[in-house]
């Protein structure tokens, strides 16, 4: 049986600690030994007994109704990602081992779709941040990740491992702190969604052991949905890139996610993408080394 009571306890306690009585519309109530709301205050806000909420926060969440979970989510002012995570934790609590067998390869049709996107970097990844497929521009953009050492040559390049364990990570992600927060939150979200993925738990164990930065963030229990936004990269060949991205889960391929990057016309990043396309055209001539020389912008 799957026992995620520690995860449930830590997640609910961490969300409760983030809300002040004033934010919840309650009186301050004198001096407090711990930050945030007390359990009995969350219980009042959720319309359940203190004993019931205490039992819930201790991890006894299996079989709890959606109405109660929604009431707790409202009381704790959970956002969309946090609410979904709470429901994932309830869904997998006390269940038997039912591996989802996350995909390690993509269908030929998906690769053809990627290849048809000739002007925008595009990748397909799984929930543990393995890059499973890319178009020509996507592989060129993530070239440092592809070059990063892996525990086994058969393993796909992994964004999280590169970000936290490779010295080139902070160079590639100029806003490293924000990028690191996002990566850990995505992994925490995936761990709640699919706690039976051994590859994911092995990766998390490796990163917790080898990276204090990862370990600190993992303990914060933050989660995130990743649909759209902007990211900044510093590519070793073309320099800085600030790109908009659209990210979507592939409904026909559960566990896989497509991310496409674009830049607005007449921007430095749009020009840099054109340089990246020129640089990418030479990659085939450098299959075993660190790639062709950087291109200087005019």
C-alpha positions in Angstrom: 0.0 0.0 0.0 1.2 3.5 -0.8 1.6 5.6 2.4 1.9 9.3 1.7 0.9 10.6 5.1 4.1 12.4 5.7 3.7 14.2 2.4 0.1 15.2 3.2 1.1 16.3 6.7 4.0 18.5 5.5 2.0 20.0 2.6 -1.0 21.0 4.6 1.1 22.3 7.5 3.2 24.4 5.1 0.1 25.9 3.5 -1.4 26.7 6.9 1.8 28.4 8.0 1.6 30.8 5.0 -1.7 32.4 5.9 -2.0 35.0 8.7 -5.2 35.4 10.7 -5.7 38.8 9.1 -5.5 37.3 5.6 -8.2 34.7 6.6 -10.4 37.4 8.1 -9.8 36.4 11.7 -8.7 38.3 14.7 -4.9 38.0 15.5 -5.7 36.1 18.7 -2.6 37.1 20.7 0.9 35.8 20.6 1.5 32.7 18.4 4.1 30.0 18.8 4.1 29.2 15.1 3.4 31.3 12.0 0.2 31.1 10.2 -3.2 29.7 11.3 -3.9 27.2 14.0 -5.5 23.9 13.2 -8.7 24.9 15.0 -8.9 28.1 12.9 -8.6 26.1 9.6 -11.3 23.8 10.9 -13.6 26.7 11.6 -13.0 28.2 8.2 -13.5 24.8 6.5 -16.7 24.1 8.5 -15.4 20.8 10.0 -14.5 19.8 13.6 -11.0 20.4 14.9 -10.6 16.7 15.5 -11.6 16.0 11.9 -9.1 18.5 10.5 -6.4 17.4 12.8 -6.9 13.8 11.6 -6.8 15.1 8.0 -3.6 17.0 8.5 -2.0 13.9 10.1 -2.4 12.2 6.7 -5.7 10.4 7.0 -7.1 11.7 3.7 -8.0 8.5 1.9 -11.8 8.5 1.2 -12.4 12.1 2.2 -15.1 13.6 0.0 -14.5 16.2 -2.6 -16.7 18.7 -0.7 -14.4 18.5 2.3 -11.3 18.8 0.2 -12.7 21.8 -1.5 -13.6 23.4 1.8 -10.1 22.8 3.1 -8.7 24.2 -0.1 -10.8 27.4 0.4 -9.8 27.7 4.0 -6.1 27.5 3.1 -6.6 29.8 0.1 -4.9 27.2 -2.2 -4.2 28.3 -5.7 -5.1 26.1 -8.7 -1.9 24.1 -8.6 -2.1 23.6 -4.8 -5.7 22.5 -5.0 -4.9 20.0 -7.8 -2.0 18.7 -5.7 -4.2 18.2 -2.6 -6.7 16.1 -4.8 -3.7 14.1 -6.2 -2.5 13.3 -2.7 -6.0 12.2 -1.7 -6.4 10.1 -4.9 -3.1 8.2 -4.3 -3.4 7.9 -0.5 -3.6 4.3 0.7 -3.6 2.8 -2.8 -1.8 -0.2 -4.0 1.2 -0.1 -6.3 -0.1 0.9 -9.7 2.7 2.1 -11.9 1.7 4.4 -14.7 4.8 3.5 -16.7 5.7 7.0 -17.8 6.7 7.1 -21.5 10.4 7.0 -22.3 9.9 7.4 -26.1 7.6 9.5 -28.3 5.5 8.3 -31.2 6.9 8.9 -34.7 3.9 11.2 -35.4 4.9 13.4 -32.5 8.5 13.7 -33.8 7.1 14.6 -37.3 5.0 17.3 -35.6 8.1 18.7 -33.9 10.1 18.6 -37.1 7.4 20.6 -38.9 8.0 23.5 -36.5 11.0 24.8 -38.2 11.1 28.4 -36.8 10.5 27.7 -33.1 12.4 25.6 -30.6 10.1 22.8 -29.4 10.7 19.9 -27.0 8.6 17.0 -25.5 9.4 16.1 -21.9 8.0 13.9 -19.2 7.1 14.8 -15.7 10.5 14.2 -14.3 12.0 16.7 -16.8 13.6 14.3 -19.2 13.8 15.7 -22.7 12.4 12.8 -24.8 12.3 14.5 -28.2 13.0 17.9 -29.8 13.1 19.5 -33.1 16.3 20.8 -34.6 16.0 24.2 -33.0 14.9 22.7 -29.7 18.0 20.4 -29.5 20.2 23.4 -30.4 18.7 25.6 -27.7 19.1 22.9 -25.1 22.5 21.9 -26.3 24.2 22.4 -22.9 21.7 20.0 -21.4 22.3 17.4 -24.0 26.1 17.7 -23.4 25.7 17.4 -19.6 27.0 14.1 -18.1 24.4 11.5 -17.3 24.5 8.5 -14.9 24.0 6.2 -17.9 24.5 6.9 -21.6 21.1 5.4 -22.3 19.3 8.0 -20.1 17.7 11.0 -21.8 19.0 14.5 -21.0 17.4 15.8 -17.8 16.8 19.5 -17.2 16.6 19.2 -13.4 19.8 17.3 -13.1 21.6 19.7 -15.4 20.2 22.7 -13.5 21.3 21.6 -10.0 24.4 19.4 -10.6 26.1 20.8 -13.7 28.4 23.8 -13.2 27.0 25.1 -16.5 23.5 25.3 -15.1 23.6 28.8 -13.6 25.2 30.1 -16.9 22.4 28.7 -19.0 19.7 30.0 -16.7 20.6 33.6 -15.8 17.7 33.9 -13.4 18.8 30.7 -11.8 16.9 31.2 -8.5 13.5 31.6 -10.2 14.2 28.8 -12.7 15.2 26.5 -9.8 12.1 27.2 -7.9 9.9 26.4 -10.9 11.7 23.1 -11.6 11.4 21.9 -8.0 7.7 22.9 -7.9 7.1 21.0 -11.1 8.8 17.9 -9.8 6.8 18.1 -6.5 3.6 18.4 -8.5 4.6 15.3 -10.5 5.4 13.4 -7.4 1.9 14.0 -6.0 0.4 13.0 -9.4 2.4 9.8 -9.8 4.1 8.6 -6.6 4.8 5.2 -8.2 7.3 6.5 -10.8 10.6 4.9 -9.6 12.6 7.0 -12.0 11.2 10.2 -10.5 11.8 9.1 -6.9 15.4 8.0 -7.8 16.0 11.4 -9.4 14.6 13.3 -6.4 16.7 11.2 -4.0 19.8 11.9 -6.1 19.2 15.6 -6.2 18.4 15.8 -2.5 21.6 14.0 -1.7 23.9 16.0 -4.0 22.4 19.5 -4.0 21.6 21.6 -0.9 19.8 24.1 -3.1 17.5 21.4 -4.3 17.0 19.9 -0.8 16.0 23.3 0.6 13.5 23.9 -2.1 12.1 20.4 -1.9 11.3 20.9 1.8 9.1 23.9 1.0 6.4 21.7 -0.7 5.6 24.3 -3.4 3.8 23.1 -6.5 3.1 24.7 -9.8 1.2 24.4 -13.1 3.2 25.3 -16.1 1.2 26.6 -19.1 2.6 29.8 -20.4 5.0 32.6 -19.6 8.5 33.8 -20.5 12.0 32.3 -19.8 15.4 33.8 -20.1 18.4 31.7 -21.3 22.0 32.4 -21.9 23.1 30.2 -24.8 26.8 29.6 -25.2 26.6 30.2 -29.0 24.1 33.1 -29.4 24.0 34.8 -26.0 20.8 35.9 -24.2 17.4 34.7 -25.3 14.1 35.9 -23.7 11.4 33.6 -25.1 7.7 33.2 -24.6 6.6 29.7 -24.1 3.4 27.7 -24.4 3.3 24.4 -22.6 0.6 21.8 -22.9 0.0 18.2 -21.7 -0.5 15.7 -24.6 -3.9 14.2 -24.0 -3.2 11.2 -26.2 0.1 10.5 -24.5 -0.4 10.8 -20.7 2.7 12.0 -18.9 4.1 13.9 -21.9 4.3 17.6 -22.3 5.0 19.8 -25.3 6.7 23.1 -24.9 7.2 25.6 -27.8 9.3 28.8 -27.5 8.8 31.9 -29.6 10.1 35.5 -29.7 8.2 38.5 -30.9 9.3 40.0 -34.3 11.8 42.8 -34.3 13.3 41.9 -30.9 16.9 40.9 -30.1 15.7 37.5 -29.1 14.0 37.0 -32.5 17.4 37.9 -34.1 19.1 35.5 -31.7 16.8 32.6 -32.7 17.8 33.2 -36.4 21.4 33.0 -35.3 20.6 29.8 -33.4 19.1 28.3 -36.5 22.3 29.0 -38.4 24.3 27.5 -35.5 22.0 24.5 -35.4 22.7 23.8 -39.1 26.3 23.0 -38.2 25.6 20.7 -35.3 25.6 17.6 -37.5 29.3 18.3 -38.2 30.1 18.2 -34.5 28.3 15.1 -33.1 30.9 14.2 -30.4 32.2 17.5 -29.1 30.9 20.7 -27.6 29.6 22.0 -30.9 30.6 24.7 -33.3 32.0 28.0 -32.1 29.7 30.8 -30.8 28.2 33.2 -33.3 28.8 36.9 -32.7 25.9 39.2 -33.2 26.4 42.1 -35.6 
